[in-house]
Amino acid sequence: FAKLYPKVLIVNYTYKTNKYKMPLLNIVSINTTGSTFYIIFIYLSSKEEEDFA
């Protein structure tokens, strides 16, 4: 399936750059036609590993 429909998944974690000083997690995908779209855009309560699960 992955060979027929390849995608690029971009994960970006930005720390303490917003006015709330909360970690921001962005996950964006690029499909085979070159279109990009957000999968998730979320503020996390902390930067601990458990918050990413």
Secondary structure in CASP SS format (residue, H / E / C, confidence):
PFRMAT SS
TARGET T0000
AUTHOR 0000-0000-0000
METHOD secondary structure of the structure
MODEL  1
F C 1.00
A C 1.00
K C 1.00
L C 1.00
Y C 1.00
P C 1.00
K C 1.00
V E 1.00
L E 1.00
I E 1.00
V E 1.00
N E 1.00
Y E 1.00
T E 1.00
Y C 1.00
K C 1.00
T C 1.00
N C 1.00
K C 1.00
Y C 1.00
K C 1.00
M C 1.00
P C 1.00
L E 1.00
L E 1.00
N E 1.00
I E 1.00
V E 1.00
S E 1.00
I E 1.00
N C 1.00
T C 1.00
T C 1.00
G C 1.00
S C 1.00
T E 1.00
F E 1.00
Y E 1.00
I E 1.00
I E 1.00
F E 1.00
I E 1.00
Y E 1.00
L C 1.00
S C 1.00
S C 1.00
K C 1.00
E C 1.00
E H 1.00
E H 1.00
D H 1.00
F H 1.00
A C 1.00
END
